[in-house]
Amino acid sequence: MAYFNTADATFSKSINTQDSIPTGVAWNNDGSKLYEIGYGSDKIYEYDVSTAYDIGTAVFSKSIATQDTDPQGITWNGDGSKMYEVGLSSDKIYEYDVSTAYDIATATYSQSINTQDYIPVGMAWNGDGSKLYEIGIGSDKIYESDCSTPYDIATAVFSKSIDAYDSSSRGITWNNDGSKMYHLDRGSRKIYEYDVSTPYDIATATFSQSINTQDYFPQGMAWNGDGSKLYEIGNGSDKIYEYDVAPAPATITGASTITGISTITF
């Protein structure tokens, strides 16, 4: 058992979404803020979370309008100074500059690029912003682009693609070192996990395992910072779901065998 292992995920709790058709979920860097995106009202929603990464303590704070009329995913750069939206209506990825870190009220639209897929449904970054990923159901592929300027979508150059494991994928994310990649599928209602032998290189991704989703129309997913909690968002029941993930068991090294013990009788 280990963190970031979907097989060790156990459903814990759920909350209702703000949007009637939620499509994506994300966190800030310390779990004090939760974000939701949806095309029921074409908005991005921000929640304040009093206990880090515990959706049970999330309180809705504010919302802003999206750039796209069919927004499908949301993510951030490493320090909250940039926010990104992927939109299906215009087939674009949108970048916002955020003057107060992780505060959507201070987000200003900056630029956009065309997606590789004509029905894009999710996006993600690697750990340092040098690689951008997109998933789409037009061609059922995962796409990787190289960025010469970290987290600047205008410098993204398409590099490679692989087939997604299923034909109705939604959402894409990574573990914290690029050794595992994940996406969920609306048709099969599963979360798929891949082992990646060269960190963040999708060409080295091999399907490993899958688990069933909680929602019957799953749309997006995210992890907390250390992989001990997994989150899913779905518009079948319009909920955000939280899973607890079992930690790796403790191991004992250097143990030796003691011999020659005798029983002493008094």
N, C-alpha and C positions, 0 to 999 in steps of 0.2 A: 504494500500500500504506500501511496505517496501523494503529496500535494500536486495539483494540476492533473490528477488522474481521474478522468470522468467515471471510471468504473467504481470509484470509491465515493461518489457523490450521492448524498441522501437528501431528498426534499425536506426542507425545514419549514418554510412559510411563504406567504404571498401577500401582495397588496394590489389594490385596484390602480389602474393607470389613470392619468389625467385625460389622455386622448382616447377617442372612441375607436381609432384604428392605429394602435401603437406599432412601431416598426423597428425601433432601435433603443439600446440602453448603453450607458457609459457611466464611469466614475471619474472624480478628480483624483489627485495623486495620494490622498490620505484617507479617502472614504468618508469625508465630511459632506460631500455633495454628490447627489445622484442626478443623472440626466436621462430624459426620455424624448424621443422624437416620434411624430406620428402624422399621418395625412388625413385624419378625420377633421382636424382643424388647421393642418399645415403649420405646426408649431414645434418649438423646442422648449421643454419644460425643465426647470431646475428645482430640486428639493434640498433642503437642509437636513442633515442626518446627525442626530445627537450622539449616537453610539456608532463609531466608525464601521462602515460596511454592513450595518444591520438595517435592512429595509423596513423593519417593524418600527423604527424610530424616524422614518423619513416624513418630513412635512413639506408640502408644496410651497414654494417660495415665489416663483415668477415664471414668465414665459415670453418668448419672442417669436415673430413670424419667420418661417423658413424661406429660402430663396426659391426652392422648387415646390411645385404643387403636388408632388408625389414623393416626399422625402422617405428614404429607406434606411439610413444609417447615420450615426453620429460618432465622432471620436475627437481626441485632443492631441496636441503635441506634448512634449515631456514636462513643460512648466506651466501650462495653462494660458499661454500667450496667444495660441492659435487654436481655433476650433474648425472642424470639417463636417460637411454634410454631403451625402451622396443622394442624388435625385434621379428618379426613374422617368419623370415627365420630360426632362430636357437631356437626359443621359449625360449628366455632368457631376463632377466633384467640385464643391464650393469651399473656399477658404475664407475664414474670418480672422481679423486681428482683434485681440481682446485686451483692452488696456488695463483692466483689473483682473488678475489671474483667476480663471475659472468662473468669472461672473458674466453670465450671458447678457445681462443688461448693458454691458460695455463692449459687446461684440459688434464689429463693423465689417460688413462684407468687403472682401478685398479682391478676389479673383476666382476664376473657375477654369477647369480643363474638361475636355471631352473624355468620357469613359471609353474603355476598350470594348466593353460589352454593350449591346443595344438595349438590354434590360438589366441594368446594374442594381444590386440589392444589398451590397455591403462593402465596407472598406476597413483597412487597418494599416498601422505602421509597424516597422521593426523598432528595436529599442532606441536607435539614435536618429531616426528620421531619414536615413539614407536609402530606405526601400519603402515603397508604397504598394499595397495589395488591394485588389478589387475582386469581388465575386459577382457573377451574373448568371441569369438563367436564360439569356438569349442563346448562348452557346454552351451553357453549363460548364463554365471554366473558372479557374482561379488565375488571376493575372498578377505578375510582378513587374514593377517599374523601378529603375534606379534614379535617385534624386541627387544631383550634383551639389545642391544647397539643401541641407537638412530641413525637412518639413516644409519646403517650398514646392507646391504642386506644379508651378510653372516650369520647374527644372526636371520634372519626371519624364523619363524616357523608357518606353516599354521594352522589357527584356525577354520575358518568357511567359508561358502559360501551361497549365496542366488541366486535365479533366477533373471536375468535381466528382465526388464519389456517388452522388445521386443527382437527379434531374430537376429538383425544385429547391435548390439551396437558398438559404437566407443567412446573412451574417457571417463574419469571419473574424477570428481573433487568434492570438498566440499566447504561449506561456511566457515567462519573464526572461528566458535565455534563448529562445528561438529553436528549441529542440522539439517542440510540439506545436502543431497547428490544429485549429478546430473550426468547424462550421456546422450549422444545423440545417435540417431539411424539412420543408413544410409538407411534402408529400408522404414521406415515410415517418415523419414525426420523431426524428432522431437527431442526436448530437453526435457528430463524427470526430474522431481524434486520429491524428496522423503523427507518426514519429518522423523527425527530420534530421538526417544524419549530418548535414552541413547547416549550421544555424541560419535560419531565415531564408534558406534557398529552397524554393518550392519544388525544384527539379529533383530534390533528394527526399521528398515527402512520400511516406509509405503508410497506407491506411492501417490503423492499429485495432481500433475497437469503436463501438457505438453504444449509446444508451437511449432509452426512450425519453421524449420530452414530457413536460407536465401539460403544456397547452396543445390543443389539437390544430392550431395554426401558429406554430412558433415562427418568430420573425428575427430575433436578434439575441446575442449572448455577450457576456463579459465575465471577467474574473476579478477578484479582489487582488491586492498587491502581492500576496504570497501564495496564492493558489489554494487557500483553505476554504474559499467560498466561490461558488459558481452561480451565475445569474442568467435567467432566461426571460425574454419578453414575448408575449403572444397576443394576437388579436382575436383568438377564438373566444377567450374569456376576458380579454382586456386586463391582463394582470402581469405583474413582474414577480418572478419566482426566485427564491433563494434556496440554494443547496449547501449543506455542510459537506466538506471533503475530508475524509479521514487522513491523519498525518502518517508519515512513514514510521514503522515501529522502531523502537530503540534497538540498537545492536550492541553486543558485548564482544570486544576483541581482546586478544591476549590471554584468554582463559587457559588455565593449566589443570591437569588432572592430579589429584592428591592420592598417593598410594601408601600402603603400609599402615593404614589406620587399624588399630586393634581395639577390641571391646574390653573394657576393664570392669571386672566384677568385684564388688566389695562384699 
